Amino acid sequence: MNIQLTRREALMAGAAAALPVLGATALTSSANPAEAQSPKVGVSTLGFNGHTNAELAKELAANGIRTVQLFLSQKDSNYWVYNGRNDVSALDAQRCKEIAGAYASEGITIHSIGVYTNLIHPDKGERKANMDYFEAMFRIGEAMNVHTFITEAGHFEPPDGGGVPHHFQEDVWTQMVDTGKELVKRAESYDAKVLFEPFYRGFLASAKRTRLFLEAVDSPRARALLDPANLIEINDLEEMFAQLAPFIDCLHAKDRKLHVDRGVAAGQGDLDYVQFVALAAKYAPHAPFILEYVGIADYKQALEVLYNAISKYESTGV
């Protein structure tokens, strides 16, 4: 994730397809998302801030989408903030049920909720406030009957700059492990789990470092969301899956050119989508794919890229 108002600010949400057992379980290979009608096809809602939840649910359902990853960024529930926190006190249980109901009425399930707050801020008070915000999101999820939450570690750049980056400092590792343990302890009260997403320019900078972090937290409620486009500058696809396979519960699917910071939509970068699909089938067949960096104008094209990769994998087995 970029910290220069690029990744989440510029992030456009996308569609997702899950492969319960690739090659063994039938998943449509149609290039037309509207023909899929799969309960495993989903969309991150972040790029659809021009829609209400009800409008978005109708749009997605009409194109065969049956799952969303919710970012609370819609016109009638705009609470999204990246690397910080927001006041979500207005989202009482009734309002949460209404939001979830907008999707349920169209046959759409909320897979998970994005909570990309700052967990490595050096100020203890700030970290506590962000943890309290995360717990407020647990309560929101509970009211929506959603128990999976997505996050990064967050970003912090010291005002003076220079030296070892904050997220690579020795004491920050220890602090973040402690924070992770506290977070999953809070999650337990809501029967929730937290999926940590690595990004090569942050605390979880590689597949190996993410694995080591999850092993240190040592909880079944601390899991991984793998976004290969976040790591292709550091790891090959095989390395990512080999390191994180035991932890992967979700897959983000976007793209990125090598040696370029900005992410792009699926099929527009250097990520090998057929290999991505094949490795997902081998190492994380239960994990859904969530496409990013697309919006209302192009989420269908992004779905087509993924479906075409699935089709090619299913027809060749490689």
Summary of the structure (lengths in Angstrom):
residues: 318
radius of gyration: 18.4
end to end distance: 29.7
largest distance: 54.8
contacts: 1135
relative contact order: 0.16
helix: 38%
strand: 15%
